[in-house]
């Protein structure tokens, strides 16, 4: 199980980074914003999960609102992608969807500790990356560059540790609340970052908060409200089912 996750982590993150060569960053941001959709499709047709109509509605509202805000923020002229880019980002999104469900399954059914699972997955993933570098035949070139500028190694190390800490937080949420709610929260976080560019950092570089941004904001908050209503409905239904049994 850990080996599968390690392979998917390397595949998903590797092709996601390669996607930068085939599409603009705003386009990649749009695709990543739609991560909830492939997660629900994979959950429904591969892992046989059943989702309530309110969950589908909340997902469509969140993704639609985030799409609207991102397009209004960057402008349509910056959305560029090649045919290869579509394939690459599609593989990345599918990999992300499978990773989430496998991690949720591992922590809930196998009773694996988060620290042990993360250490195992990332150790195997690091080993796979090293094997790929060696097979590429350019390992000597990389080592030569590091000898000339060893300080270049500091940034990847810092980024790696920060990424590891962030992933630990995400995996804790997946284990406690499930992959769908976790990714919904990440989408809201992404929306909050974009909003901060208008109302916080926007003071340094003012940007208009026009009708598209207002529409996108309304859709996102509508999605959050629908998700909250569904959670309340589920929590109220559990005691009734328990009494019936």
C-alpha positions as CSV (number, residue, x, y, z in Angstrom):
1,X,0.0,0.0,0.0
2,X,2.8,2.4,0.9
3,X,4.7,1.5,-2.3
4,X,1.6,2.4,-4.4
5,X,1.3,5.8,-2.6
6,X,5.0,6.5,-3.2
7,X,4.7,5.8,-6.9
8,X,1.6,8.0,-7.2
9,X,3.3,10.8,-5.2
10,X,6.3,10.8,-7.6
11,X,4.1,10.5,-10.7
12,X,1.6,13.2,-9.6
13,X,4.2,15.8,-8.4
14,X,6.6,15.0,-11.3
15,X,4.0,15.5,-14.0
16,X,2.6,18.5,-12.2
17,X,6.0,20.2,-12.3
18,X,6.5,19.2,-16.0
19,X,3.1,20.8,-16.8
20,X,4.7,24.2,-16.3
21,X,6.5,23.6,-19.6
22,X,3.3,23.1,-21.5
23,X,0.9,25.7,-19.9
24,X,0.9,29.0,-18.2
25,X,0.7,29.1,-14.4
26,X,-2.8,30.6,-14.3
27,X,-4.0,27.8,-16.5
28,X,-2.4,25.2,-14.1
29,X,-4.1,27.0,-11.2
30,X,-7.5,26.6,-12.9
31,X,-7.0,22.9,-13.4
32,X,-5.8,22.4,-9.8
33,X,-8.9,24.3,-8.6
34,X,-11.0,21.6,-10.2
35,X,-9.4,18.9,-8.2
36,X,-12.7,18.2,-6.3
37,X,-14.3,17.0,-9.5
38,X,-11.9,14.1,-10.4
39,X,-11.8,13.2,-6.7
40,X,-15.6,12.7,-6.6
41,X,-15.6,10.8,-10.0
42,X,-12.8,8.5,-8.8
43,X,-14.6,8.0,-5.5
44,X,-17.8,7.2,-7.2
45,X,-16.7,4.9,-10.0
46,X,-13.5,3.3,-8.7
47,X,-14.0,3.2,-4.9
48,X,-17.8,2.9,-5.0
49,X,-18.4,5.9,-2.8
50,X,-21.9,7.4,-2.7
51,X,-22.3,11.1,-2.6
52,X,-25.4,13.1,-1.8
53,X,-26.8,15.5,-4.3
54,X,-25.9,18.4,-1.9
55,X,-22.2,17.3,-2.0
56,X,-22.3,17.4,-5.8
57,X,-23.9,20.8,-5.7
58,X,-21.4,22.2,-3.2
59,X,-18.5,20.9,-5.3
60,X,-19.9,22.6,-8.5
61,X,-20.5,25.9,-6.6
62,X,-17.0,25.9,-5.1
63,X,-15.2,25.0,-8.3
64,X,-17.3,27.4,-10.4
65,X,-16.7,30.2,-8.0
66,X,-13.0,29.6,-7.9
67,X,-12.8,29.4,-11.7
68,X,-14.7,32.7,-12.0
69,X,-12.4,34.5,-9.5
70,X,-9.1,33.1,-11.1
71,X,-10.2,33.9,-14.7
72,X,-11.1,37.4,-13.6
73,X,-7.9,37.8,-11.6
74,X,-5.4,36.8,-14.4
75,X,-7.4,37.6,-17.5
76,X,-8.2,35.3,-20.4
77,X,-5.1,36.2,-22.4
78,X,-2.9,34.5,-19.9
79,X,-4.6,31.1,-20.1
80,X,-2.4,29.1,-22.5
81,X,-2.1,25.3,-22.8
82,X,-0.8,22.8,-25.3
83,X,-2.4,19.4,-26.1
84,X,0.4,17.7,-24.2
85,X,-0.4,20.0,-21.2
86,X,-4.0,18.7,-21.1
87,X,-2.7,15.1,-20.9
88,X,-0.1,15.9,-18.3
89,X,-2.3,17.8,-16.0
90,X,-5.0,15.1,-16.4
91,X,-2.6,12.5,-15.1
92,X,-1.6,14.7,-12.2
93,X,-5.2,15.3,-11.1
94,X,-6.0,11.6,-11.3
95,X,-2.9,10.8,-9.3
96,X,-4.0,13.3,-6.7
97,X,-7.4,11.7,-6.5
98,X,-6.1,8.2,-6.0
99,X,-3.5,9.3,-3.5
100,X,-6.1,10.8,-1.2
101,X,-8.4,7.7,-1.2
102,X,-5.4,5.4,-0.6
103,X,-4.2,7.5,2.3
104,X,-7.6,7.7,3.8
105,X,-8.0,3.9,3.5
106,X,-4.5,3.2,5.0
107,X,-5.1,5.4,8.1
108,X,-8.7,4.2,8.7
109,X,-8.5,0.5,8.0
110,X,-4.9,-0.5,8.7
111,X,-4.5,1.7,11.8
112,X,-1.2,3.1,10.6
113,X,0.2,6.1,12.5
114,X,0.5,9.3,10.4
115,X,4.2,9.7,11.2
116,X,5.0,6.2,10.1
117,X,2.9,6.4,6.9
118,X,4.4,9.7,5.9
119,X,7.9,8.6,6.7
120,X,7.5,5.4,4.7
121,X,5.8,7.0,1.7
122,X,8.3,9.9,1.3
123,X,11.3,7.6,1.9
124,X,10.1,5.3,-0.9
125,X,9.3,8.3,-3.1
126,X,12.8,9.8,-2.5
127,X,14.4,6.5,-3.4
128,X,12.4,6.4,-6.6
129,X,13.5,9.9,-7.5
130,X,17.2,9.0,-6.9
131,X,16.8,5.9,-9.1
132,X,15.2,8.1,-11.8
133,X,18.1,10.6,-11.6
134,X,20.6,7.8,-11.8
135,X,18.8,6.3,-14.8
136,X,18.7,9.7,-16.5
137,X,22.5,9.6,-16.7
138,X,22.9,13.2,-15.4
139,X,23.7,12.5,-11.8
140,X,27.3,13.5,-12.2
141,X,26.2,16.8,-13.7
142,X,23.9,17.5,-10.7
143,X,26.7,16.7,-8.2
144,X,29.1,18.9,-10.1
145,X,26.7,21.8,-9.9
146,X,26.2,21.3,-6.2
147,X,30.0,21.3,-5.6
148,X,30.2,24.6,-7.4
149,X,27.3,26.2,-5.5
150,X,26.4,24.2,-2.4
151,X,24.1,27.0,-1.2
152,X,21.7,26.0,-4.0
153,X,20.9,22.9,-1.9
154,X,19.5,25.0,1.0
155,X,16.4,26.2,-0.8
156,X,15.2,22.7,-1.9
157,X,15.8,21.4,1.6
158,X,13.8,24.2,3.2
159,X,11.0,23.8,0.7
160,X,11.0,20.0,1.2
161,X,10.6,20.3,5.0
162,X,7.9,23.0,4.7
163,X,6.1,20.8,2.1
164,X,6.4,17.8,4.4
165,X,4.9,19.7,7.4
166,X,2.1,20.9,5.2
167,X,1.4,17.4,3.9
168,X,1.3,16.0,7.5
169,X,-1.4,18.6,8.3
170,X,-3.3,17.6,5.2
171,X,-3.0,13.9,5.9
172,X,-4.3,14.5,9.5
173,X,-7.4,16.1,8.0
174,X,-7.9,13.2,5.5
175,X,-7.6,10.7,8.3
176,X,-10.1,12.5,10.5
177,X,-12.6,14.0,8.0
178,X,-12.0,12.3,4.7
179,X,-10.5,13.3,1.4
180,X,-13.5,15.2,0.0
181,X,-13.9,17.6,3.0
182,X,-10.2,18.1,3.2
183,X,-9.9,19.2,-0.5
184,X,-12.9,21.4,-0.1
185,X,-11.1,23.2,2.7
186,X,-8.0,23.5,0.5
187,X,-10.1,25.1,-2.2
188,X,-11.5,27.6,0.3
189,X,-7.9,28.4,1.3
190,X,-6.9,28.9,-2.3
191,X,-9.9,31.3,-2.7
192,X,-8.9,33.1,0.5
193,X,-5.3,33.7,-0.9
194,X,-6.8,35.2,-4.0
195,X,-9.1,37.5,-2.0
196,X,-6.1,38.6,0.1
197,X,-4.5,39.9,-3.1
198,X,-7.4,42.3,-3.4
199,X,-8.1,43.4,0.1
200,X,-4.7,42.9,1.8
201,X,-1.8,42.9,-0.7
202,X,-4.0,44.9,-3.0
203,X,-3.1,48.0,-1.2
204,X,0.4,47.7,-2.6
205,X,-0.9,47.1,-6.1
206,X,-4.6,48.0,-6.3
207,X,-6.8,45.7,-8.4
208,X,-10.5,46.3,-9.2
209,X,-13.0,44.0,-7.4
210,X,-15.6,44.0,-10.1
211,X,-18.7,42.0,-10.9
212,X,-16.9,38.7,-11.9
213,X,-15.0,38.7,-8.6
214,X,-18.3,39.4,-6.7
215,X,-20.0,36.6,-8.6
216,X,-17.2,34.1,-7.9
217,X,-17.2,35.1,-4.2
218,X,-21.0,34.5,-4.0
219,X,-20.6,31.1,-5.6
220,X,-17.9,30.0,-3.2
221,X,-19.8,31.1,-0.1
222,X,-22.9,29.4,-1.5
223,X,-20.9,26.2,-1.9
224,X,-19.6,26.5,1.7
225,X,-23.2,27.0,2.9
226,X,-24.5,24.0,1.0
227,X,-21.6,21.9,2.4
228,X,-22.4,23.0,5.9
229,X,-26.1,22.3,5.4
230,X,-25.3,18.8,4.3
231,X,-23.0,18.2,7.3
232,X,-25.7,19.4,9.7
233,X,-28.2,17.1,7.9
234,X,-25.9,14.1,8.3
235,X,-25.1,14.8,11.9
236,X,-28.8,15.1,12.8
237,X,-29.6,11.9,11.0
238,X,-27.1,9.7,12.9
239,X,-28.8,9.8,16.3
240,X,-32.1,9.0,14.6
241,X,-30.6,6.0,12.9
242,X,-28.9,4.9,16.1
243,X,-32.3,5.0,17.9
244,X,-34.0,3.0,15.2
245,X,-31.4,0.3,15.5
